[in-house]
Amino acid sequence: MQARTTTLALIATLFFAVDAGGASSSDELVLQARAHEAAHEEDVAVRRYTEALALDPTNGDAWAGLGDLRLRLGDLLEAERVFSAALAHRPSFGRALRGRARARWMLGRHDEAETDLERFAFEERDAGAYRELASWFAADGRTPAQLAIWRTLLAMAAGAGDSESLKEARRMVRALVILVDGADPASSPIDPGDTRRALARIARRAL
């Protein structure tokens, strides 16, 4: 009850500030939208985010807030549309790319989702995103792709000097190499050339 009273007071304060200053700015509308979300007034929050974008189509917080809200409400098609529109306005907007990946994954469009998330993880060098992508590949039975992601995580952990993450990545790579067996071109190259042999030695040494 107290939390709701506090939230309502915040909303009232925001509206007072808007009325006193004339037209609301896009950022102020985003603040209002977040306050309505906290009060579980999702319909009003959607309107405020939309109004914020009408004022400033490049407002990343408004795009991300609206997309995340649609995602949370289970409106997956609309969430995917919002995140795609955000990327049309801001092509390098990472939060929209990751959000669209999750919307597409839940819609069953796994190939598109994995492409989006892999791009986000690569551009942001985000270990959490790589882990999420590895779990998606595992769910789809794409073990070689899962192995490739864990090799990336292994390299990232080694570069960061993160001993715990390094242990986990080594363990996962070791297990996945066994599962992939001859399908792994790094540790079991088909081409017997010197380059392939060298790559195989490097891959096995990482274990």
N, C-alpha and C positions, 0 to 999 in steps of 0.2 A: 504494500500500500504506500509506504513511504517512498519507494523507488518510483512508483507511478506519479506520485505527487511532485517529486523532484523533476521528473521528465516533463510533466505538464507545465511546471513553472518555467523550465528551460524553453519550451515551445512558445509560451507567452512572452518571454523575454525577447526571443528572436523575432516574433511578429511585431513587438513594440519597436524594436530597433529598425525593422524594415519600414514601418509606418512613419517613424520619426525622420528617417533619412530619405524618404521618397521611394523610388524604384529599387527593388532588391537586386543585388548583384548575383551573378551565377554562383559564386562561392557561398553566399549567404543562404541561397536556396538549397545547396548541398547540405549545409548544417541543419537546416530545417528538416530535410529529408531524413537525415540520420536520427534526429530527435523523434520523428514520427515512427521510424523503424523501431527504436528503443521502446516506444509506447505500443508496439504491435499494431500500428495503423498503416498497414502496408499500402493500401490504395492511395492514401494521401502521400506517402513517401514516393510512390511511383510518379505521381503528378509533379511533385517538387523536383525530382531528378529530371523529368522531361522538360519542365520549365527552365531549369538551369541550363540544359543543353540547347534550348531555343535561344537563350541569351548568348551562350558561348559553346559552339559545337566542338571545340577542342578541349573542353574541361574534362581531364582524365578522371578526376574523382567522381564526377557525375556519371560518366560512362561506366566506370568500374562499379560504383554503387548500384546503379540500375541493373547492370548485368548480374551482379552477385545476388541482388534481391530476387530477380526473376529465377535464378538458379535455385536459391533457397526455397522458393515457393513451388518448385517443381515445374515451372513453365519453361521447359527446356528449349523448345523451338524459338521462343521469344528471346531467351537468354543468348542463344547462338546468334540470332539476328542482331541483338544489341552489341555483342562483342565484335561481330563482323563490321558493323557500322563504325564502331570505335576505331578499328584498325584501318578503315577507309579514310578516316580523318587523321589518324596518327599511326602510320604503318609500323613504327618501332615500339608501340605501346605494349610492354611486356605483360602487364596485368590483364589486358584484354586478350592477349594471345593464350595465356594460361587458362583464363576463364573459358574461352571458346573451346580449348582442348577438352576441358572437363565436361562442357555441355555436349560436345560431339561424342565423347566417350559414353555418356549416359544415354544418348540417343541411339547408340549402337553403331555409330559411324567411326569404327575403331581406327581404320587406316588414316583418316583425316585427323582424328584426335591425336594419334601418335606422331604424325608429322608436325602438328602444331606444338605439341609439348617438347618434342626433340629440338625444334627450332628455338623455343623459349629457353630450354636448359642450356643449349650451346651458346646462345647470345648472352645469357645472364651468368653463365658458369655456375648454375644453381644445383648443388648436390641433391637437395631435396626433390627438385624436379626430375633429376636423373633417376633417383630411387623410385619415384612414382611411375616414371616411364618403364623402368625395369619390371615393376609389378604388373603393369599393363601387358607387357610382352609375355610375362609368365602366364597371365590369365588367358592369353590368346595362344599359348603353346608355342611361342616363337623363341625357342631356347637359344639359338645362335644370336638373335638380336639382343636377347637379355644378357648373354655373355659379353657382347660388345659394349653394352652400357656399363656393366660391372668392371670391365677393363678400364673404361674411362674414369669411373669412380676410384679405381685402384691408383691410377696415375694422379688424380686430383688429391687423394689422401697422402700419397707419397710426397707430392710437391708442397702440401701444406704442413707436413710433419705431424699429421694427426694419427697417432699410434693406434687408437681404438678403431677408427674408421679403416685404417690400413689393414688391421687384423681381419675385420669383417669382410672387406673387399677381397682379400686374399682367399679367405675361406669360401666365399661365394664363387670366385673365379675357378678355384680348384674343383668345386662340386659341379659347376656348369660345364667345365671342360670334359669331365667324366661323362656327363649326360649327353653332350653333343658328340663326343667321340670323333669319328672320322669326318663329321660334317664341319669341323672347325678348321678353316683354311690356315689359321695362324699356327696352331700346334701340330696339325696333321696335313701339311701341304700336299696337293696332288702333283704339282710341278716339282720335280726333284732338283731343280736348279739351285745354284749357290745362294741366290737371294732368298728363295723360299726356305732353304735350310737355315739360313741365318735368322730369318723371322721366327721360325719354329723354335730355335734355341732361345731367343729372347722371350717368346711367349711362355715356354716351359720354365725359364729362369724366374719369371714373375710369380710363379707358384711357390 
